[in-house]
């Protein structure tokens, strides 16, 4: 997927900024059944402690192997925003 590497870089950047281990668990979604089982909305999907970084992710009726886009202020892009990743990490750590 074209945004996989940039998504990993964004996560590493945020972890580094917070002086946290840059260990990332990647899950390869191999087929449609696997995508449904994981409620996978497309690549790249970033979850921190199982929670999607896109807090306003609409409830989806279907999941599958596709490229994912993220929308903020009516603008669509192929990567989540760094502040979404940062907020999810800070929240998971119980920091403000």
DODRENDO-939799 format. One line per field, with one value per residue: residue number from 1; residue in three letters; x, y, z of N, C-alpha, C in turn. Coordinates in steps of 0.1 Angstrom, whole numbers, plus 5000, padded with zeros to 4 digits. Example, Ala and Ser with C-alpha at 12.3 -4.5 7.8 and 13.67 -1.06 7.14 Angstrom:
! residues 2
pos = (1	2)
code = (ala	ser)
n_east = (5132	5128)
n_north = (4943	4978)
n_up = (5078	5071)
ca_east = (5123	5137)
ca_north = (4955	4989)
ca_up = (5078	5071)
c_east = (5132	5129)
c_north = (4967	5000)
c_up = (5078	5079)
//
This chain:
! residues 96
pos = (1	2	3	4	5	6	7	8	9	10	11	12	13	14	15	16	17	18	19	20	21	22	23	24	25	26	27	28	29	30	31	32	33	34	35	36	37	38	39	40	41	42	43	44	45	46	47	48	49	50	51	52	53	54	55	56	57	58	59	60	61	62	63	64	65	66	67	68	69	70	71	72	73	74	75	76	77	78	79	80	81	82	83	84	85	86	87	88	89	90	91	92	93	94	95	96)
code = (unk	unk	unk	unk	unk	unk	unk	unk	unk	unk	unk	unk	unk	unk	unk	unk	unk	unk	unk	unk	unk	unk	unk	unk	unk	unk	unk	unk	unk	unk	unk	unk	unk	unk	unk	unk	unk	unk	unk	unk	unk	unk	unk	unk	unk	unk	unk	unk	unk	unk	unk	unk	unk	unk	unk	unk	unk	unk	unk	unk	unk	unk	unk	unk	unk	unk	unk	unk	unk	unk	unk	unk	unk	unk	unk	unk	unk	unk	unk	unk	unk	unk	unk	unk	unk	unk	unk	unk	unk	unk	unk	unk	unk	unk	unk	unk)
n_east = (5008	5005	5007	5017	5045	5050	5031	5041	5065	5054	5042	5065	5079	5062	5063	5091	5092	5080	5097	5095	5095	5101	5088	5067	5038	5029	5002	4995	4970	4955	4934	4899	4882	4898	4901	4874	4872	4889	4877	4886	4892	4907	4940	4964	4957	4957	4960	4959	4964	4942	4924	4911	4930	4916	4892	4866	4858	4835	4808	4812	4798	4810	4841	4874	4901	4916	4927	4929	4914	4916	4897	4895	4881	4868	4887	4904	4929	4956	4969	4967	4965	4993	4988	4965	4976	4994	4976	4962	4982	4991	4967	4964	4985	4977	4984	4983)
n_north = (4988	5022	5042	5031	5030	5059	5062	5046	5060	5084	5076	5067	5091	5106	5090	5092	5119	5120	5106	5078	5042	5030	5008	4990	4973	4956	4946	4924	4925	4900	4890	4894	4882	4883	4911	4918	4904	4919	4943	4962	4992	4999	5006	5030	5019	5030	5021	5026	5009	4994	5013	5033	5060	5079	5096	5103	5084	5072	5048	5018	4998	4979	4962	4959	4951	4978	5011	5035	5066	5097	5122	5157	5187	5187	5180	5155	5129	5106	5098	5097	5125	5139	5150	5136	5110	5116	5126	5102	5085	5100	5100	5072	5068	5081	5107	5143)
n_up = (5000	4993	5013	5035	5044	5049	5070	5090	5095	5105	5129	5142	5144	5162	5185	5190	5196	5220	5235	5236	5233	5201	5191	5171	5164	5136	5116	5091	5068	5052	5035	5025	5045	5067	5070	5076	5100	5116	5116	5097	5082	5060	5044	5053	5086	5118	5151	5185	5213	5205	5197	5172	5156	5144	5157	5150	5132	5111	5117	5100	5074	5060	5054	5043	5019	5010	5000	5025	5034	5051	5067	5073	5081	5057	5039	5022	5027	5024	5048	5084	5105	5122	5147	5155	5159	5179	5199	5205	5214	5237	5252	5256	5273	5295	5298	5297)
ca_east = (5000	5014	5009	5022	5058	5048	5023	5051	5073	5046	5041	5079	5082	5055	5069	5104	5090	5076	5108	5089	5100	5095	5084	5054	5032	5022	4994	4993	4957	4958	4923	4887	4877	4907	4897	4861	4874	4896	4870	4897	4887	4917	4954	4969	4949	4966	4952	4967	4956	4930	4915	4915	4934	4905	4881	4853	4856	4821	4805	4812	4790	4818	4855	4881	4914	4916	4934	4921	4916	4913	4890	4894	4877	4864	4899	4907	4943	4959	4975	4961	4973	5002	4981	4956	4984	4999	4965	4959	4993	4990	4955	4967	4995	4971	4990	4975)
ca_north = (5000	5034	5051	5022	5036	5072	5060	5041	5072	5094	5070	5067	5105	5110	5082	5098	5132	5117	5098	5065	5031	5031	4995	4991	4960	4957	4934	4923	4920	4892	4888	4901	4877	4888	4925	4918	4900	4930	4956	4969	5001	5001	5009	5025	5021	5031	5019	5027	5001	4989	5024	5040	5074	5088	5095	5105	5074	5068	5034	5013	4986	4969	4963	4952	4955	4990	5023	5043	5081	5104	5135	5167	5200	5185	5176	5140	5126	5092	5095	5104	5137	5136	5153	5125	5100	5121	5126	5088	5080	5107	5095	5058	5069	5088	5121	5154)
ca_up = (5000	4991	5025	5047	5049	5055	5082	5100	5098	5113	5142	5148	5147	5174	5196	5193	5202	5234	5241	5238	5225	5187	5188	5165	5160	5123	5113	5077	5066	5040	5027	5029	5057	5078	5071	5083	5114	5123	5113	5090	5072	5049	5048	5066	5098	5130	5163	5197	5223	5198	5194	5159	5158	5138	5167	5143	5122	5110	5117	5086	5072	5053	5056	5032	5015	5002	5006	5034	5035	5064	5063	5083	5075	5043	5030	5023	5025	5026	5061	5095	5109	5133	5160	5158	5164	5192	5209	5208	5223	5250	5259	5260	5284	5306	5299	5291)
c_east = (5009	5016	5014	5035	5057	5040	5033	5060	5067	5045	5055	5083	5075	5060	5082	5102	5086	5086	5102	5095	5093	5091	5069	5049	5024	5014	4991	4979	4957	4946	4910	4881	4885	4903	4884	4864	4881	4889	4880	4891	4896	4930	4957	4959	4958	4957	4962	4958	4943	4920	4920	4919	4924	4893	4867	4851	4841	4819	4804	4804	4798	4833	4862	4895	4913	4924	4924	4924	4911	4907	4891	4891	4874	4875	4903	4922	4945	4966	4967	4970	4981	4996	4971	4964	4989	4988	4962	4969	4993	4979	4958	4977	4989	4977	4981	4984)
c_north = (5012	5042	5043	5028	5049	5071	5056	5052	5082	5088	5071	5082	5110	5103	5088	5111	5131	5108	5084	5055	5032	5017	4995	4977	4962	4944	4935	4917	4913	4890	4894	4895	4882	4903	4926	4914	4911	4943	4966	4978	5004	5005	5023	5028	5020	5030	5019	5020	4997	5000	5032	5055	5084	5087	5097	5096	5070	5052	5029	5000	4975	4972	4956	4957	4967	5001	5031	5058	5086	5118	5144	5180	5199	5181	5162	5138	5111	5088	5102	5115	5133	5139	5143	5113	5104	5121	5112	5082	5087	5102	5080	5058	5075	5102	5131	5164)
c_up = (5000	5003	5037	5052	5056	5068	5093	5104	5107	5127	5149	5153	5160	5186	5200	5200	5217	5241	5245	5229	5211	5182	5183	5161	5147	5121	5098	5075	5052	5030	5033	5042	5069	5080	5079	5098	5122	5122	5107	5080	5060	5054	5044	5077	5110	5142	5175	5208	5217	5194	5181	5162	5153	5147	5161	5132	5122	5111	5103	5085	5065	5055	5045	5029	5005	5008	5014	5033	5048	5060	5075	5076	5060	5033	5033	5020	5029	5039	5072	5099	5121	5147	5164	5165	5178	5202	5214	5217	5236	5258	5264	5272	5296	5308	5293	5285)
//
